[in-house]
Amino acid sequence: MNKTPVWTTGYKPTKEDLKGLCNHRFETAGGLVLDCYLAFEKEERATFDDPGCAAAVELIWALVEGVDISEVLGDLAETIEEEALSDLEDQIEDAALERGKE
């Protein structure tokens, strides 16, 4: 029987690849934990000549044991992005509340 871990093949992003990305841990319904890295674009407020845009995230890497599996996630990628954006917005709100207490 082969004792090689399943996730030894595939692309393993370097620290440089992950630089500047937000980290989010996502657990699937089956209990698999994905270490996700997302690009964050902050909200732009509307101005007279610009409609602005809401904050957004884009899943770049979804790692299992350091190997990227993002290309096989399908619709799950959108779920991860929604959860990560919600968590990030909560963290920003909590940080603002903490600054207000000081």
C-alpha positions as CSV (number, residue, x, y, z in Angstrom):
1,M,0.0,0.0,0.0
2,N,1.3,3.5,-0.9
3,K,1.9,5.7,2.1
4,T,2.4,8.9,0.1
5,P,0.1,11.7,1.2
6,V,-2.6,12.5,-1.4
7,W,-1.7,16.2,-1.6
8,T,2.0,15.9,-2.6
9,T,1.5,16.7,-6.2
10,G,0.2,19.9,-7.7
11,Y,1.2,23.5,-7.4
12,K,2.3,24.8,-3.9
13,P,2.3,28.6,-3.8
14,T,5.4,30.3,-2.4
15,K,5.4,32.9,0.3
16,E,5.9,35.5,-2.5
17,D,2.7,34.2,-4.2
18,L,0.7,34.7,-1.0
19,K,2.1,38.2,-0.2
20,G,-0.6,40.9,0.1
21,L,-3.5,38.4,0.2
22,C,-6.0,37.9,3.0
23,N,-6.1,34.5,4.6
24,H,-9.3,32.7,5.4
25,R,-9.8,29.2,6.7
26,F,-12.9,27.4,5.2
27,E,-14.3,24.1,6.3
28,T,-16.3,22.1,3.9
29,A,-19.5,20.2,4.9
30,G,-17.3,17.0,4.9
31,G,-14.8,18.5,7.3
32,L,-12.0,19.3,4.8
33,V,-10.2,22.5,5.9
34,L,-9.1,24.8,3.1
35,D,-6.5,27.4,3.7
36,C,-7.7,30.2,1.4
37,Y,-6.0,33.3,0.1
38,L,-8.0,36.1,-1.4
39,A,-7.4,39.4,-3.0
40,F,-9.4,42.2,-1.2
41,E,-10.7,45.3,-2.9
42,K,-12.0,47.9,-0.4
43,E,-15.2,49.8,-0.9
44,E,-15.1,52.9,-3.0
45,R,-17.7,55.5,-2.1
46,A,-19.8,57.1,-4.8
47,T,-18.9,60.6,-5.9
48,F,-20.4,63.0,-8.3
49,D,-18.7,61.5,-11.3
50,D,-18.0,57.9,-10.1
51,P,-20.7,55.4,-9.0
52,G,-18.3,53.7,-6.6
53,C,-18.3,50.0,-5.8
54,A,-18.9,47.6,-2.8
55,A,-16.0,45.8,-1.1
56,A,-15.1,42.6,-2.9
57,V,-12.8,39.6,-2.6
58,E,-11.5,37.1,-5.2
59,L,-10.3,33.6,-4.3
60,I,-6.8,33.2,-5.6
61,W,-5.6,30.1,-3.8
62,A,-7.4,27.3,-1.9
63,L,-4.8,25.1,-0.3
64,V,-5.0,21.6,1.2
65,E,-1.7,20.6,2.8
66,G,-0.1,23.5,0.9
67,V,-1.3,22.3,-2.6
68,D,-3.7,24.6,-4.6
69,I,-7.0,23.0,-5.4
70,S,-8.9,26.2,-6.4
71,E,-9.4,25.0,-10.0
72,V,-11.6,22.1,-8.9
73,L,-13.9,24.1,-6.5
74,G,-16.5,25.2,-9.0
75,D,-19.4,26.9,-7.2
76,L,-17.8,26.5,-3.8
77,A,-15.4,29.3,-4.7
78,E,-18.3,31.8,-4.5
79,T,-19.4,30.5,-1.1
80,I,-15.8,30.8,0.2
81,E,-15.6,34.4,-1.2
82,E,-18.9,35.4,0.5
83,E,-17.9,33.9,3.8
84,A,-14.5,35.5,3.7
85,L,-15.9,38.9,2.8
86,S,-18.4,38.7,5.6
87,D,-15.7,37.7,8.1
88,L,-13.4,40.5,6.9
89,E,-16.1,43.1,7.2
90,D,-16.8,41.8,10.8
91,Q,-13.1,42.2,11.6
92,I,-13.0,45.7,10.2
93,E,-16.1,46.7,12.2
94,D,-14.6,45.1,15.4
95,A,-11.4,47.0,14.9
96,A,-13.2,50.3,14.5
97,L,-15.2,49.6,17.7
98,E,-11.9,48.8,19.6
99,R,-10.4,52.1,18.3
100,G,-13.4,53.9,19.6
101,K,-13.0,52.5,23.1
102,E,-9.4,53.7,23.3
